[in-house]
Amino acid sequence: MGEFFSFLGNNLLDFWNYTGYANATAGHFAMIVVGLIFIYLAVTKEFEPMLLVPIGFGILVGNIPFNLDAGLKVGIYEDNSVFNILYSGVTNGWYPPLIFLGIGAMTDFSALISNPKLIVIGAAAQFGIFGAYMLALLLGFTPQQAGAIGIIGGADGPTAIFLSSKLAPNLMGAIAVAAYSYMALVPVIQPPIMRLLTTKKERVIRMRPPRAVSKTEKVIFPIVGLLLTAFLVPSGLPLLGTLFFGNLLKESGVTRRLAETARNQLIDVITILLGFTVGASTQASEFITVNSLLIFALGALSFVIATASGVLFVKLFNLILPKNNQINPLIGNAGVSAVPDAARISQNVGLEYDPSNYLLMHAMGPNVAGVIGSAVAAGVLLGFLI
């Protein structure tokens, strides 16, 4: 009888050692709180719910503690586990180009085509990327790590994942979560910067209505765009190629089914897998480090620099533009590639000062230019850091 109770006691002890309660640390609970905050922001504030719900729930899943010696093969970092196999789409850079294919299929470049000078605003906003890159170098990060951290300033989660998977795989979880966090916080971060850097007179500048763009121009744009950008930075081809291909599917008018699939079912499935696995990769033991905190701080700073650069560049640009053809500096924030949220912020802030001045269509020009710009910047960094 004593042996029976001893055997039963050992079984219960073994079971206890397998449970999350026995293996939990303060770090696990801290990360679970972070995941709950993400879900709260998505559900109650509607901050990028398509991104924050999968990432937030992924953080919960990734921080369920278990005994690594038990050989359960359930963790995202355990070879051949289900989550590890799904995560390979992130680590190998498969998901971001597919996301870009969907983005291309849902993006209308008309605002940029009708007013090509807006592309320089998208280019100016990329200063945030290179500013953060230099600051990260000063803080002791390697050039490869600094490049991966800097791309957060583009407010482009897929590009951040693609670049960090190539340059700094060990920092990818922190970089991806930071990039998506700041994308979601666009409505919080950008308006104060825009108000600080503009005058009341500048905020009410009225821009000329965009001209009508022909179908021929829309079809030619992705072809010319690919050739110009990919020849300049061949290393950005996976992102640029899929972005412009998706746009050609949309604008050609003869591949509607393919375009619909790319911008609906395909991008939805990949967004679920990417968001969930990125969230699950934030295990406390891998994520709660000094470097992670520095990455979040540098990411915030790069986003601020990017927003300020776009606004200040428009103000500078206006010095050489005719009075009757000036640009409202409030669309300068849209140079980051958080489409279309950054453009909506331009619109909302503009309406505060002139309820009849609609800036959305104008802001979409630099906004879509920012998508191209962040992919080109990623290609530049990849080209000399790989």
Secondary structure as GFF3:
##gff-version 3
##sequence-region A 1 386
A	DSSP	alpha_helix	2	18	.	.	.	ID=ss1
A	DSSP	alpha_helix	20	23	.	.	.	ID=ss2
A	DSSP	alpha_helix	26	44	.	.	.	ID=ss3
A	DSSP	alpha_helix	49	62	.	.	.	ID=ss4
A	DSSP	three_ten_helix	68	70	.	.	.	ID=ss5
A	DSSP	alpha_helix	82	91	.	.	.	ID=ss6
A	DSSP	alpha_helix	95	106	.	.	.	ID=ss7
A	DSSP	alpha_helix	110	114	.	.	.	ID=ss8
A	DSSP	three_ten_helix	116	118	.	.	.	ID=ss9
A	DSSP	alpha_helix	119	124	.	.	.	ID=ss10
A	DSSP	alpha_helix	127	138	.	.	.	ID=ss11
A	DSSP	alpha_helix	143	150	.	.	.	ID=ss12
A	DSSP	three_ten_helix	151	154	.	.	.	ID=ss13
A	DSSP	alpha_helix	157	167	.	.	.	ID=ss14
A	DSSP	three_ten_helix	169	171	.	.	.	ID=ss15
A	DSSP	alpha_helix	172	184	.	.	.	ID=ss16
A	DSSP	alpha_helix	186	197	.	.	.	ID=ss17
A	DSSP	alpha_helix	200	203	.	.	.	ID=ss18
A	DSSP	alpha_helix	215	232	.	.	.	ID=ss19
A	DSSP	three_ten_helix	234	236	.	.	.	ID=ss20
A	DSSP	alpha_helix	237	252	.	.	.	ID=ss21
A	DSSP	alpha_helix	256	261	.	.	.	ID=ss22
A	DSSP	pi_helix	262	266	.	.	.	ID=ss23
A	DSSP	alpha_helix	267	280	.	.	.	ID=ss24
A	DSSP	alpha_helix	284	287	.	.	.	ID=ss25
A	DSSP	alpha_helix	290	318	.	.	.	ID=ss26
A	DSSP	three_ten_helix	323	325	.	.	.	ID=ss27
A	DSSP	three_ten_helix	329	335	.	.	.	ID=ss28
A	DSSP	alpha_helix	341	353	.	.	.	ID=ss29
A	DSSP	alpha_helix	360	385	.	.	.	ID=ss30
###
